Amino acid sequence: MNEFIKYILQFGNLNTQQIDLITGKAAEMEFPKDHYFWEATKVPKHIGFLVEGVVRVSFYDNKGEEITKYFFDENHLIKDWGNFEPSFYIQTVTDCKFIIFTKKDWKELSETILDWERVIDKIMTKQHIRKIEKISSMISQDATTRYLEFLKNFPNIANRIPLSYIASYLGITQSSLSRIRKSIG
């Protein structure tokens, strides 16, 4: 819980009463590897702060191929931007520990804590900008450069997740990724 409080305090000030309210609404949960935190077509039930582990965001393309869109590691808030049914999955890639809130409790925090939404918007904007920077830098690159960029952008993830997910994220086959890894030694 301390990780979450410490994290949100980077984006705004909260008094002791507000912190107590937040911790009272939060629950710590652990999910095993391969658990779906969110599933496509189902309205998310929880908002989560990833304390430990790695999750991936994925979807199925029109050919039925599973595509890894992004990865999140520690200290990321996983929250939708509105009330919609997501078309993606969020799956644990490693055993994960979360601080979670029900949608009802999250709404109560928004209604009770004056600057809560402003603080959360700052967090989500920062995460969104980081994600766009990481993805956009790879768009026009060849596969080897994309892999090297992946290693630079996700230094704490590369050795913790299956190569098939990395290959999917990079838009290449797993055998191509293996050749690239071998060539760069």
DRENPA-3360 file (N, C-alpha, C; in nm, 2 decimals, always signed):
BEGIN
1 = MNEFIKYI = +0.08/-0.12/+0.00/+0.00/+0.00/+0.00/+0.09/+0.13/+0.00 ~ +0.20/+0.12/+0.07/+0.29/+0.24/+0.08/+0.34/+0.28/-0.06 ~ +0.36/+0.18/-0.15/+0.41/+0.21/-0.28/+0.31/+0.29/-0.36 ~ +0.18/+0.26/-0.34/+0.08/+0.34/-0.41/+0.07/+0.48/-0.36 ~ +0.06/+0.49/-0.23/+0.05/+0.63/-0.17/+0.17/+0.71/-0.21 ~ +0.29/+0.65/-0.20/+0.41/+0.72/-0.23/+0.41/+0.77/-0.38 ~ +0.35/+0.68/-0.47/+0.34/+0.71/-0.61/+0.25/+0.83/-0.63 ~ +0.13/+0.82/-0.58/+0.03/+0.93/-0.61/+0.07/+1.06/-0.54;
9 = LQFGNLNT = +0.15/+1.06/-0.44/+0.19/+1.18/-0.38/+0.29/+1.26/-0.47 ~ +0.35/+1.19/-0.57/+0.43/+1.26/-0.67/+0.35/+1.35/-0.75 ~ +0.22/+1.33/-0.76/+0.13/+1.41/-0.85/+0.04/+1.50/-0.78 ~ +0.04/+1.51/-0.65/-0.05/+1.60/-0.58/-0.04/+1.58/-0.43 ~ -0.09/+1.67/-0.35/-0.08/+1.66/-0.21/-0.21/+1.60/-0.15 ~ -0.20/+1.52/-0.05/-0.31/+1.46/+0.02/-0.28/+1.47/+0.17 ~ -0.39/+1.49/+0.24/-0.37/+1.50/+0.39/-0.39/+1.36/+0.44 ~ -0.36/+1.35/+0.57/-0.37/+1.22/+0.64/-0.51/+1.16/+0.63;
17 = QQIDLITG = -0.61/+1.24/+0.65/-0.75/+1.19/+0.63/-0.78/+1.13/+0.50 ~ -0.73/+1.20/+0.39/-0.75/+1.15/+0.26/-0.67/+1.02/+0.23 ~ -0.55/+1.01/+0.28/-0.47/+0.89/+0.27/-0.54/+0.78/+0.34 ~ -0.59/+0.80/+0.46/-0.66/+0.70/+0.53/-0.79/+0.65/+0.46 ~ -0.86/+0.74/+0.39/-0.97/+0.70/+0.31/-0.93/+0.61/+0.19 ~ -0.82/+0.65/+0.13/-0.77/+0.57/+0.01/-0.73/+0.43/+0.06 ~ -0.65/+0.43/+0.16/-0.61/+0.29/+0.21/-0.73/+0.21/+0.26 ~ -0.83/+0.27/+0.31/-0.95/+0.20/+0.36/-1.03/+0.14/+0.24;
25 = KAAEMEFP = -1.02/+0.20/+0.12/-1.09/+0.16/+0.01/-1.01/+0.05/-0.07 ~ -0.88/+0.05/-0.05/-0.80/-0.03/-0.13/-0.78/-0.18/-0.08 ~ -0.75/-0.27/-0.16/-0.73/-0.41/-0.12/-0.60/-0.45/-0.19 ~ -0.52/-0.53/-0.12/-0.40/-0.59/-0.19/-0.44/-0.72/-0.24 ~ -0.41/-0.75/-0.37/-0.44/-0.88/-0.43/-0.32/-0.93/-0.50 ~ -0.31/-1.06/-0.50/-0.21/-1.13/-0.58/-0.27/-1.21/-0.69 ~ -0.22/-1.21/-0.81/-0.27/-1.29/-0.92/-0.16/-1.37/-0.98 ~ -0.19/-1.50/-1.01/-0.08/-1.58/-1.07/-0.06/-1.54/-1.21;
33 = KDHYFWEA = +0.05/-1.59/-1.26/+0.09/-1.57/-1.40/-0.03/-1.63/-1.49 ~ -0.05/-1.56/-1.60/-0.15/-1.59/-1.70/-0.30/-1.56/-1.65 ~ -0.31/-1.49/-1.55/-0.45/-1.44/-1.50/-0.49/-1.32/-1.58 ~ -0.62/-1.32/-1.62/-0.67/-1.20/-1.69/-0.73/-1.10/-1.59 ~ -0.66/-0.99/-1.58/-0.70/-0.88/-1.49/-0.82/-0.81/-1.56 ~ -0.82/-0.79/-1.69/-0.93/-0.74/-1.77/-0.95/-0.83/-1.89 ~ -1.07/-0.85/-1.93/-1.10/-0.93/-2.05/-1.18/-0.85/-2.15 ~ -1.15/-0.87/-2.28/-1.22/-0.80/-2.38/-1.37/-0.83/-2.37;
41 = TKVPKHIG = -1.45/-0.73/-2.41/-1.59/-0.73/-2.41/-1.66/-0.73/-2.27 ~ -1.58/-0.74/-2.16/-1.63/-0.73/-2.03/-1.59/-0.60/-1.97 ~ -1.69/-0.53/-1.90/-1.66/-0.41/-1.84/-1.56/-0.43/-1.72 ~ -1.45/-0.36/-1.71/-1.36/-0.39/-1.60/-1.43/-0.36/-1.47 ~ -1.40/-0.45/-1.37/-1.46/-0.44/-1.24/-1.37/-0.37/-1.14 ~ -1.24/-0.36/-1.17/-1.14/-0.31/-1.08/-1.05/-0.21/-1.15 ~ -1.00/-0.12/-1.07/-0.89/-0.03/-1.11/-0.77/-0.08/-1.03 ~ -0.65/-0.10/-1.09/-0.54/-0.16/-1.02/-0.41/-0.08/-1.03;
49 = FLVEGVVR = -0.34/-0.08/-0.93/-0.20/-0.03/-0.93/-0.11/-0.15/-0.92 ~ -0.02/-0.17/-1.02/+0.07/-0.28/-1.02/+0.19/-0.25/-0.93 ~ +0.19/-0.33/-0.82/+0.30/-0.31/-0.73/+0.42/-0.40/-0.76 ~ +0.39/-0.52/-0.81/+0.50/-0.61/-0.85/+0.46/-0.70/-0.96 ~ +0.54/-0.72/-1.06/+0.52/-0.81/-1.17/+0.51/-0.73/-1.30 ~ +0.46/-0.81/-1.41/+0.45/-0.76/-1.54/+0.32/-0.80/-1.60 ~ +0.25/-0.71/-1.66/+0.12/-0.75/-1.73/+0.14/-0.70/-1.88 ~ +0.06/-0.76/-1.97/+0.06/-0.72/-2.11/-0.08/-0.69/-2.15;
57 = VSFYDNKG = -0.09/-0.60/-2.24/-0.21/-0.56/-2.30/-0.21/-0.63/-2.44 ~ -0.32/-0.70/-2.47/-0.32/-0.77/-2.60/-0.46/-0.76/-2.66 ~ -0.47/-0.80/-2.79/-0.60/-0.81/-2.85/-0.59/-0.91/-2.97 ~ -0.70/-0.94/-3.03/-0.70/-1.03/-3.14/-0.73/-0.95/-3.27 ~ -0.65/-0.97/-3.37/-0.67/-0.89/-3.49/-0.78/-0.96/-3.58 ~ -0.81/-0.91/-3.69/-0.92/-0.96/-3.77/-0.89/-1.10/-3.83 ~ -0.77/-1.15/-3.82/-0.73/-1.28/-3.86/-0.74/-1.38/-3.74 ~ -0.77/-1.33/-3.62/-0.77/-1.41/-3.51/-0.63/-1.43/-3.44;
65 = EEITKYFF = -0.54/-1.35/-3.49/-0.40/-1.36/-3.43/-0.40/-1.27/-3.30 ~ -0.33/-1.33/-3.20/-0.32/-1.25/-3.08/-0.20/-1.16/-3.09 ~ -0.22/-1.03/-3.07/-0.12/-0.92/-3.08/-0.09/-0.86/-2.94 ~ +0.03/-0.86/-2.90/+0.07/-0.79/-2.78/+0.09/-0.64/-2.81 ~ +0.01/-0.56/-2.75/+0.01/-0.41/-2.78/+0.11/-0.34/-2.69 ~ +0.12/-0.38/-2.56/+0.20/-0.31/-2.47/+0.23/-0.39/-2.34 ~ +0.33/-0.35/-2.27/+0.36/-0.41/-2.14/+0.36/-0.30/-2.03 ~ +0.32/-0.34/-1.91/+0.33/-0.26/-1.79/+0.41/-0.34/-1.68;
73 = DENHLIKD = +0.50/-0.27/-1.61/+0.56/-0.33/-1.50/+0.53/-0.25/-1.38 ~ +0.61/-0.26/-1.27/+0.58/-0.20/-1.15/+0.55/-0.05/-1.15 ~ +0.46/-0.01/-1.06/+0.43/+0.14/-1.05/+0.35/+0.19/-1.17 ~ +0.25/+0.11/-1.21/+0.16/+0.16/-1.32/+0.02/+0.15/-1.27 ~ -0.06/+0.25/-1.29/-0.20/+0.25/-1.26/-0.27/+0.20/-1.39 ~ -0.36/+0.10/-1.37/-0.43/+0.04/-1.47/-0.58/+0.08/-1.46 ~ -0.62/+0.17/-1.54/-0.75/+0.23/-1.53/-0.80/+0.26/-1.67 ~ -0.93/+0.24/-1.69/-0.99/+0.28/-1.82/-1.01/+0.43/-1.82;
81 = WGNFEPSF = -1.02/+0.49/-1.94/-1.04/+0.63/-1.96/-1.18/+0.68/-1.95 ~ -1.27/+0.58/-1.95/-1.42/+0.61/-1.95/-1.50/+0.49/-1.92 ~ -1.62/+0.50/-1.94/-1.71/+0.38/-1.92/-1.73/+0.32/-2.06 ~ -1.65/+0.22/-2.09/-1.66/+0.16/-2.22/-1.63/+0.01/-2.20 ~ -1.67/-0.07/-2.30/-1.63/-0.21/-2.30/-1.49/-0.22/-2.37 ~ -1.39/-0.26/-2.31/-1.26/-0.26/-2.38/-1.25/-0.37/-2.48 ~ -1.17/-0.35/-2.58/-1.16/-0.46/-2.68/-1.02/-0.52/-2.66 ~ -0.97/-0.51/-2.55/-0.84/-0.57/-2.52/-0.84/-0.65/-2.39;
89 = YIQTVTDC = -0.73/-0.73/-2.38/-0.71/-0.81/-2.26/-0.59/-0.75/-2.18 ~ -0.60/-0.76/-2.05/-0.48/-0.73/-1.97/-0.45/-0.86/-1.89 ~ -0.34/-0.92/-1.92/-0.30/-1.05/-1.86/-0.17/-1.04/-1.79 ~ -0.17/-1.11/-1.67/-0.04/-1.11/-1.60/+0.06/-1.20/-1.67 ~ +0.18/-1.16/-1.69/+0.28/-1.23/-1.76/+0.37/-1.30/-1.65 ~ +0.37/-1.24/-1.53/+0.44/-1.30/-1.42/+0.34/-1.31/-1.30 ~ +0.38/-1.37/-1.19/+0.29/-1.35/-1.07/+0.29/-1.20/-1.04 ~ +0.18/-1.15/-1.01/+0.17/-1.00/-0.99/+0.10/-0.97/-0.85;
97 = KFIIFTKK = +0.14/-0.86/-0.80/+0.07/-0.80/-0.68/+0.01/-0.67/-0.72 ~ -0.11/-0.65/-0.68/-0.18/-0.52/-0.71/-0.24/-0.46/-0.59 ~ -0.26/-0.33/-0.59/-0.35/-0.26/-0.50/-0.47/-0.24/-0.59 ~ -0.59/-0.29/-0.55/-0.71/-0.27/-0.63/-0.82/-0.20/-0.56 ~ -0.90/-0.14/-0.65/-1.02/-0.06/-0.60/-1.14/-0.11/-0.68 ~ -1.25/-0.12/-0.62/-1.37/-0.14/-0.70/-1.41/-0.01/-0.77 ~ -1.49/-0.02/-0.88/-1.53/+0.10/-0.94/-1.61/+0.19/-0.85 ~ -1.69/+0.13/-0.76/-1.78/+0.20/-0.67/-1.69/+0.28/-0.57;
105 = DWKELSET = -1.59/+0.21/-0.51/-1.50/+0.28/-0.42/-1.41/+0.39/-0.49 ~ -1.37/+0.36/-0.61/-1.30/+0.47/-0.69/-1.39/+0.59/-0.71 ~ -1.51/+0.57/-0.74/-1.61/+0.68/-0.76/-1.62/+0.76/-0.63 ~ -1.63/+0.69/-0.52/-1.64/+0.75/-0.39/-1.52/+0.84/-0.36 ~ -1.40/+0.79/-0.39/-1.28/+0.87/-0.37/-1.29/+0.99/-0.46 ~ -1.34/+0.98/-0.58/-1.35/+1.10/-0.67/-1.45/+1.20/-0.61 ~ -1.55/+1.15/-0.55/-1.65/+1.24/-0.49/-1.61/+1.30/-0.36 ~ -1.52/+1.24/-0.29/-1.48/+1.28/-0.16/-1.35/+1.37/-0.15;
113 = ILDWERVI = -1.26/+1.33/-0.23/-1.13/+1.39/-0.23/-1.13/+1.50/-0.34 ~ -1.12/+1.62/-0.30/-1.13/+1.74/-0.39/-1.05/+1.73/-0.52 ~ -0.92/+1.70/-0.51/-0.83/+1.70/-0.63/-0.80/+1.56/-0.68 ~ -0.88/+1.46/-0.64/-0.85/+1.32/-0.68/-0.84/+1.30/-0.83 ~ -0.94/+1.35/-0.90/-0.94/+1.33/-1.05/-0.83/+1.40/-1.11 ~ -0.79/+1.52/-1.06/-0.68/+1.59/-1.12/-0.55/+1.51/-1.10 ~ -0.53/+1.46/-0.98/-0.41/+1.37/-0.96/-0.41/+1.25/-1.05 ~ -0.52/+1.18/-1.06/-0.53/+1.06/-1.14/-0.51/+1.10/-1.29;
121 = DKIMTKQH = -0.56/+1.21/-1.33/-0.54/+1.25/-1.47/-0.40/+1.28/-1.50 ~ -0.33/+1.34/-1.40/-0.18/+1.36/-1.42/-0.11/+1.23/-1.44 ~ -0.14/+1.13/-1.35/-0.08/+1.00/-1.36/-0.11/+0.94/-1.50 ~ -0.23/+0.94/-1.54/-0.27/+0.87/-1.66/-0.21/+0.94/-1.78 ~ -0.20/+1.07/-1.78/-0.14/+1.15/-1.89/+0.01/+1.11/-1.90 ~ +0.08/+1.11/-1.78/+0.22/+1.07/-1.78/+0.24/+0.93/-1.84 ~ +0.16/+0.84/-1.80/+0.17/+0.70/-1.85/+0.14/+0.69/-2.00 ~ +0.04/+0.77/-2.04/+0.00/+0.77/-2.18/+0.12/+0.83/-2.27;
129 = IRKIEKIS = +0.17/+0.94/-2.22/+0.28/+1.00/-2.30/+0.40/+0.90/-2.31 ~ +0.44/+0.84/-2.20/+0.55/+0.74/-2.20/+0.52/+0.63/-2.29 ~ +0.40/+0.58/-2.29/+0.36/+0.47/-2.38/+0.37/+0.51/-2.53 ~ +0.32/+0.63/-2.56/+0.33/+0.68/-2.70/+0.47/+0.70/-2.74 ~ +0.56/+0.75/-2.66/+0.70/+0.77/-2.69/+0.77/+0.64/-2.72 ~ +0.74/+0.54/-2.64/+0.80/+0.41/-2.66/+0.75/+0.35/-2.79 ~ +0.62/+0.36/-2.82/+0.57/+0.29/-2.94/+0.61/+0.37/-3.06 ~ +0.59/+0.50/-3.06/+0.62/+0.58/-3.18/+0.77/+0.57/-3.23;
137 = SMISQDAT = +0.86/+0.56/-3.13/+1.00/+0.55/-3.17/+1.03/+0.42/-3.25 ~ +0.94/+0.32/-3.24/+0.97/+0.20/-3.31/+0.90/+0.18/-3.45 ~ +0.81/+0.27/-3.48/+0.72/+0.25/-3.60/+0.80/+0.24/-3.73 ~ +0.90/+0.32/-3.75/+0.97/+0.32/-3.88/+1.10/+0.24/-3.88 ~ +1.13/+0.17/-3.77/+1.26/+0.10/-3.75/+1.25/-0.04/-3.81 ~ +1.37/-0.09/-3.84/+1.38/-0.23/-3.88/+1.37/-0.32/-3.75 ~ +1.36/-0.45/-3.77/+1.33/-0.54/-3.66/+1.44/-0.54/-3.55 ~ +1.57/-0.53/-3.60/+1.68/-0.53/-3.50/+1.68/-0.41/-3.42;
145 = TRYLEFLK = +1.66/-0.29/-3.48/+1.65/-0.17/-3.41/+1.53/-0.16/-3.32 ~ +1.42/-0.22/-3.36/+1.30/-0.22/-3.27/+1.33/-0.31/-3.15 ~ +1.40/-0.42/-3.17/+1.43/-0.50/-3.05/+1.53/-0.43/-2.96 ~ +1.63/-0.36/-3.01/+1.72/-0.29/-2.93/+1.65/-0.17/-2.85 ~ +1.56/-0.11/-2.92/+1.47/-0.01/-2.86/+1.39/-0.07/-2.75 ~ +1.33/-0.19/-2.77/+1.26/-0.25/-2.67/+1.34/-0.28/-2.54 ~ +1.46/-0.32/-2.56/+1.55/-0.35/-2.45/+1.58/-0.22/-2.37 ~ +1.60/-0.11/-2.45/+1.62/+0.02/-2.39/+1.50/+0.07/-2.31;
153 = NFPNIANR = +1.38/+0.06/-2.37/+1.26/+0.11/-2.31/+1.20/+0.02/-2.20 ~ +1.23/-0.11/-2.21/+1.18/-0.20/-2.11/+1.29/-0.28/-2.04 ~ +1.39/-0.22/-1.98/+1.50/-0.29/-1.93/+1.47/-0.39/-1.82 ~ +1.36/-0.37/-1.75/+1.33/-0.46/-1.64/+1.23/-0.57/-1.68 ~ +1.20/-0.57/-1.80/+1.10/-0.67/-1.85/+1.15/-0.78/-1.93 ~ +1.25/-0.75/-2.02/+1.30/-0.84/-2.12/+1.33/-0.98/-2.07 ~ +1.39/-1.00/-1.96/+1.42/-1.13/-1.91/+1.31/-1.19/-1.83 ~ +1.20/-1.13/-1.81/+1.09/-1.18/-1.73/+0.97/-1.23/-1.81;
161 = IPLSYIAS = +0.97/-1.21/-1.94/+0.85/-1.25/-2.02/+0.89/-1.34/-2.13 ~ +0.79/-1.42/-2.18/+0.82/-1.51/-2.29/+0.86/-1.44/-2.42 ~ +0.95/-1.50/-2.50/+1.00/-1.44/-2.62/+0.88/-1.42/-2.72 ~ +0.78/-1.51/-2.71/+0.67/-1.50/-2.81/+0.59/-1.37/-2.79 ~ +0.58/-1.32/-2.66/+0.52/-1.19/-2.64/+0.60/-1.07/-2.69 ~ +0.73/-1.08/-2.67/+0.82/-0.98/-2.72/+0.81/-0.97/-2.88 ~ +0.81/-1.09/-2.94/+0.80/-1.10/-3.09/+0.67/-1.04/-3.13 ~ +0.56/-1.07/-3.07/+0.43/-1.02/-3.10/+0.43/-0.86/-3.09;
169 = YLGITQSS = +0.49/-0.81/-2.98/+0.49/-0.67/-2.96/+0.57/-0.60/-3.07 ~ +0.68/-0.66/-3.11/+0.77/-0.61/-3.21/+0.71/-0.63/-3.35 ~ +0.61/-0.71/-3.37/+0.55/-0.74/-3.50/+0.64/-0.83/-3.59 ~ +0.71/-0.92/-3.52/+0.79/-1.02/-3.60/+0.77/-1.16/-3.54 ~ +0.82/-1.25/-3.62/+0.80/-1.39/-3.57/+0.90/-1.42/-3.46 ~ +0.87/-1.53/-3.39/+0.96/-1.57/-3.28/+1.10/-1.61/-3.34 ~ +1.09/-1.68/-3.45/+1.22/-1.73/-3.51/+1.30/-1.61/-3.56 ~ +1.24/-1.50/-3.61/+1.31/-1.38/-3.64/+1.38/-1.32/-3.52;
177 = LSRIRKSI = +1.30/-1.31/-3.41/+1.35/-1.26/-3.29/+1.47/-1.34/-3.24 ~ +1.47/-1.47/-3.25/+1.58/-1.55/-3.21/+1.70/-1.52/-3.29 ~ +1.68/-1.51/-3.43/+1.80/-1.47/-3.51/+1.86/-1.34/-3.47 ~ +1.77/-1.24/-3.44/+1.82/-1.11/-3.40/+1.90/-1.12/-3.28 ~ +1.84/-1.19/-3.18/+1.91/-1.20/-3.05/+2.05/-1.27/-3.07 ~ +2.05/-1.37/-3.16/+2.18/-1.44/-3.18/+2.28/-1.34/-3.25 ~ +2.23/-1.26/-3.34/+2.32/-1.18/-3.42/+2.38/-1.06/-3.34 ~ +2.31/-1.02/-3.24/+2.36/-0.91/-3.15/+2.43/-0.96/-3.03;
185 = G = +2.43/-1.09/-3.01/+2.51/-1.16/-2.91/+2.48/-1.12/-2.78;
% end
